[in-house]
């Protein structure tokens, strides 16, 4: 495993302190922008809607600034060599999301159908919880390799989380997809947390099995065919994805998990054949399920002809929704530069306007320019994650980082693609932007783990330990 | 492990690139069509978010805008109002919060709402100076007096009908009336009352179909008024050199290849009559034979030069008038006297009169003179356009003298105006199975003032269900309305 960082250790072992710059001050400078931009956006919304600077501006600015500041201090203390971009980018997206959620709170239409009104304060609370979890990850997870110990517990945990929505009385069916559970008045999407836990399981499992999967294979038509027994795990994951699709009727979650697994499998084994298998299996699964599951079918129909879906919905035929078409109109009406924050009519999307469809509001009010900027921010987060994977010195860290960033990228693609009519709509939300506690909290944890891995990766004087047991020997190392 | 990692990095980059491309397609390429989609509620919201610009006639707006109570979920701030809505509806069309917009209200929506690109500079300036965005005005070519004369004339008759008046030298539409009409203000809002009013106006519930714009969208058999086109064809193709040469017209005359005699209305002197005489008393036999002698190709060519078989965009679309393209010889004869499948909009017949009055040049009819920004700067100005030249200036003058004879001492005497030369042609078109329904009374005419110019050409059509069948003739019912319209235009000029 080659490391891309310029480790100073092979020059001399005595001046380890002038190694990689920690880049903490870069992070701080970027954070100032990441807080200032949403604050300006917030003022902008207030001026556009009520002709006055919103009264909550100071509190909001201080709140976001405080959260970001505490996050930064914890990173400075506990992960000094972490990637400097991840925290500011996530803060920026989270802050902009809060602004737009507050903007949609002002819509009388959404208030009247109880889709908005008090979402922003709640989202701010979720953000605080998310950053708290982020801090907890950094403080308590001193080394990501510790997670390796929990490989099989993670598997059980992930399955448990994934199956929770199917528990009668606990699971909720919201607009056809059963990916929520209801606890004490809060709707939780366990899938968001399962994403991280599954990545831990896959990374731990594949790290152990990767040689068997990669080497014990026969060559057939230019492809390395794995042995039957090595096919087991991929079949199991595939089956679980299909089960999610069938019972929770959510194409997005299913695609996300399976896609994440295939990416990690490919990275672990360096075998292109797994990608081919993965694509074939997901295509077969998706087409198979879509042909008999009416909810998925309807999503596909709505994707192929959103205008017809809109007309059917307008005629009052149950089971149809005008959201898809309304979202397209929102994007189209935004045009190149958008209407300006607070001046669009994306509340016409009505249901889930501030969660699944929040990107449409960005599209309408910030235009093509704004959406491109946001997509590039997501792209940057993903590429920083991939970079972390490249820089990581241990296979578990590499696999976990690529799994988490790959899942993040797939989620962004599936949600943004769905809202923009590129692929059928699914029930997931844009990380950080969308209203929803599970999503915000889980994604802050995800960024926390990536930051931890990147800190380990960029830290000078690498620990030679490749497995947790080696930590014991580290103690007695001189220096 | 780094090689697959780099590939995954590229793959993730491609995912983002795909999204970027899709977004460009959505927000750049398809942006306009999505933003202006009629089902897109934003179109309606924009239409009523600011005081809508006005449609102006003779310097006075015939439309208005009123603030609605923006209570609850009503996201529409302003509502359209109309002055004399029923009279102007064929011009303005409607703009309703609940039922969309049509005609000028729809076609010039960009200017009226202030969203048109041509108002961009103005809007930007307003934004900088903090002024509220305002819609621009659509200034029409219409003449309020003429429109009043036309609409009131139809209304006094109480019969279905339409009037179109044009300025022959430019093609400006001076009057465009349809009866029965509707008041677009009754359904301009989106309340239940508005919905009820809208329902009552639909053809399903109202057999009179008041929302039909008869002046532009209804085609009627033109009957004898079409003889003007046939006479023009005869002159242009040199069948007869002038108005006063005796024609080769036997009486009775049998339709070619049949044994059916073509009848004239009553015992009129049509045998070998000159074209002037034949037009004066409206001989079917003479013009039927002219059409048959010329043949269908020449007749079609001439009719199309007058604008038949094509839609007109004023910019409000008119239906295409029909001169049949597939017909045998007897059908050609019948078509040439405005029967068989020949059908014309009132606008079309006004264009015929107008082309003759304008020494043979047909001007493209239009009703929007200019578009203004909210501070009355002109944004666009319509220039008169020549559409075609159906007949030479010399032949046009011959035809004028024929039409003037019709008014002086023929069927159109009731259109005479003191001190003004009037040329015209009456028509009575039968319709219904075996002519069972009341015929349409037609009159087309133009007026020429002392300096030789012609300020107005008119077409009037009336379907009179109340009058006795025998009473109906273009001269009796339609000519007096045409006269009033022409007088209104001439007096307004003074």
Interface residues (C-beta under 8 A of the other chain):
Chain A: X1 X2 X4 X108 X109 X112 X263 X266 X267 X268 X270 X307 X310 X325 X328 X329 X331 X332 X333 X334 X335 X336 X345 X348 X363 X367 X368 X371 X372 X375 X376 X378 X379 X382 X383 X386 X387 X389 X390 X395 X398 X399 X402 X405 X406 X409 X410 X412 X413 X416 X417 X420 X421 X422
Chain B: X1 X2 X3 X4 X5 X6 X7 X8 X9 X11 X12 X13 X15 X16 X18 X19 X20 X22 X23 X24 X26 X27 X28 X30 X31 X32 X33 X34 X35 X37 X39 X40 X41 X42 X45 X72 X73 X75
